[in-house]
Amino acid sequence: MLTLNFTPFPILTSERLIFREISESDVNEVFLLRSNPENMKFIPRPLLKNYKDALEHIKIIQNKINKNEGINWVICLKDNPKMIGLLGHYIINPEHYRSEIGYMILPEYHGKGIVTEAVEKLLDYGFNNLKLNSIEAIIDPSNICSERVLQKNNFVKEAHLKENICFEGIFSDSVIYSILKRNYKQ
């Protein structure tokens, strides 16, 4: 079984990005990210209504890190510490050496390859630091952009679950993509 320890918090870098720990100073960007109906259309969670909700979301992320249950990073451009997105291994199953990843980015950064680059770094950390055997992402089948990000990172489709999610009285499908360590190419 894996032993997880996120202390000290691991700051990561890629070609264009820095991945740092979330803080209360990110409240405005967290609110912008999770209160935007367009950004949240594929995520079956309530929209944030105010900054108090955004602070609560930050605390949830921080608590998971402090309890070594999951880890999320703020995505920043190397030349600017302002948050442009979030990503991480937000559910880790230590006994099965598997995690579920998630990612979001502010709309003005869509289509620039940032999420693909960020997921590459997430895979590197997951396989080489956490010693995971498999990493999954669960997406809405209509989320073509997310599907492309996963395919570019060599994820394969594992399953298409029919109407397995009920959010606000509406049933929707989900698709599970995954990658095994043996198929990961650095």
C-alpha positions in Angstrom: 0.0 0.0 0.0 1.2 3.5 -0.8 2.2 5.9 2.0 1.3 9.5 1.1 3.1 12.6 2.6 2.6 16.0 1.1 4.8 17.8 3.6 6.6 19.9 2.6 4.2 20.8 -0.2 5.8 19.9 -3.6 6.2 22.9 -5.9 6.4 21.7 -9.5 7.4 23.3 -12.8 7.0 22.6 -16.5 8.2 24.5 -19.6 5.7 27.4 -19.1 4.1 26.7 -15.8 4.5 26.6 -12.0 2.3 24.5 -9.8 2.1 25.8 -6.3 0.0 25.4 -3.1 -3.4 27.0 -2.9 -4.0 29.8 -0.4 -6.7 32.1 0.7 -5.2 34.8 -1.6 -6.5 32.7 -4.6 -10.1 33.3 -3.5 -10.9 35.6 -6.4 -9.7 33.2 -9.1 -11.3 30.2 -7.4 -14.6 32.1 -7.4 -14.1 33.1 -11.1 -13.3 29.5 -12.0 -16.1 27.8 -10.1 -18.9 30.3 -10.4 -18.8 30.4 -14.2 -21.6 28.3 -15.6 -19.7 27.8 -18.9 -16.6 26.5 -16.9 -18.8 24.3 -14.7 -21.1 22.8 -17.4 -19.3 19.5 -17.4 -18.8 19.3 -13.6 -21.8 18.1 -11.7 -21.3 20.4 -8.7 -23.1 23.5 -7.6 -21.8 26.9 -8.7 -20.0 29.0 -6.1 -22.3 31.8 -5.1 -19.9 34.1 -3.2 -16.4 34.5 -1.8 -17.4 32.6 1.3 -18.1 29.5 -0.9 -14.7 30.0 -2.6 -12.9 30.1 0.7 -14.7 26.9 1.8 -13.6 25.2 -1.4 -10.0 26.3 -0.7 -10.3 24.9 2.8 -11.5 21.5 1.4 -8.5 21.4 -0.9 -6.1 22.3 2.0 -7.7 19.7 4.3 -7.2 16.9 1.8 -3.5 17.9 1.5 -3.0 18.2 5.2 -4.6 14.7 5.7 -2.5 13.2 2.9 -5.7 12.1 1.1 -5.3 14.1 -2.1 -3.2 16.9 -3.6 -4.2 19.8 -5.8 -2.0 22.5 -7.2 -2.7 26.1 -8.4 -1.5 26.5 -12.0 0.4 29.7 -12.8 2.4 31.0 -15.7 6.1 31.1 -14.8 6.2 34.9 -15.2 3.0 35.6 -13.1 2.1 34.0 -9.7 -1.6 34.6 -10.3 -3.8 31.5 -10.4 -5.0 30.5 -13.9 -6.3 27.1 -12.9 -6.4 24.1 -10.6 -5.4 20.5 -11.0 -4.5 17.5 -9.0 -4.8 13.9 -7.8 -7.9 14.7 -5.9 -8.9 11.2 -5.1 -6.1 8.8 -4.3 -6.7 5.1 -3.5 -3.4 4.0 -1.8 -4.3 0.3 -1.5 -4.8 0.1 -5.2 -2.1 2.5 -6.3 -4.6 4.5 -8.3 -5.7 8.1 -8.4 -8.3 10.2 -10.1 -7.2 13.5 -11.5 -9.1 16.6 -12.2 -8.3 19.9 -13.8 -9.9 23.3 -14.6 -8.5 26.5 -16.2 -9.9 30.0 -16.6 -11.6 30.4 -20.0 -9.1 33.0 -21.3 -6.4 30.3 -21.2 -8.4 27.6 -23.1 -6.9 26.3 -26.3 -3.3 27.2 -25.5 -2.1 23.7 -24.6 -1.7 24.6 -20.9 -3.9 21.8 -19.6 -2.2 19.2 -21.8 1.2 20.5 -20.4 -0.2 20.5 -16.8 -1.6 16.9 -17.1 1.9 15.8 -18.4 3.4 17.1 -15.2 0.6 15.5 -13.1 1.4 12.1 -14.7 5.1 12.5 -14.0 4.4 13.3 -10.3 1.9 10.5 -10.0 4.0 7.8 -11.5 7.5 8.9 -10.4 6.8 10.5 -7.0 3.6 8.9 -5.7 4.5 5.5 -7.3 1.0 5.0 -8.7 0.2 2.1 -11.0 -2.8 3.8 -12.7 -4.3 7.2 -13.1 -7.9 7.9 -14.2 -10.0 10.8 -15.2 -13.8 10.8 -15.3 -15.3 13.1 -17.8 -18.6 14.0 -19.3 -18.8 12.4 -22.8 -19.7 15.8 -24.3 -16.4 17.3 -23.0 -14.5 16.9 -26.2 -11.7 19.3 -25.1 -11.0 17.3 -22.0 -11.1 14.1 -24.0 -8.5 15.5 -26.3 -6.2 16.5 -23.4 -6.4 12.9 -22.1 -5.8 11.3 -25.5 -2.7 13.5 -26.1 -1.4 12.2 -22.7 -1.9 8.6 -23.8 -5.0 7.9 -21.7 -7.3 5.2 -23.1 -11.1 4.9 -22.7 -11.9 2.3 -20.0 -15.7 2.7 -19.7 -18.8 4.6 -20.7 -21.3 4.6 -17.8 -24.9 5.4 -18.7 -26.8 7.9 -16.6 -24.7 7.1 -13.5 -24.7 10.7 -12.3 -27.7 12.6 -11.0 -27.2 16.3 -10.5 -30.1 18.7 -10.0 -32.5 16.0 -11.1 -30.8 15.4 -14.4 -29.1 12.1 -15.2 -26.0 12.1 -17.3 -23.3 9.7 -18.5 -19.7 9.6 -17.6 -16.6 8.3 -19.3 -13.6 6.9 -17.5 -10.2 7.3 -19.2 -7.0 5.9 -17.6 -3.3 5.3 -18.1 -1.2 2.6 -16.7 2.4 3.2 -15.5 3.7 0.7 -18.0 2.1 2.7 -20.8 3.4 6.1 -19.6 6.0 7.7 -21.7 8.0 10.5 -20.1 
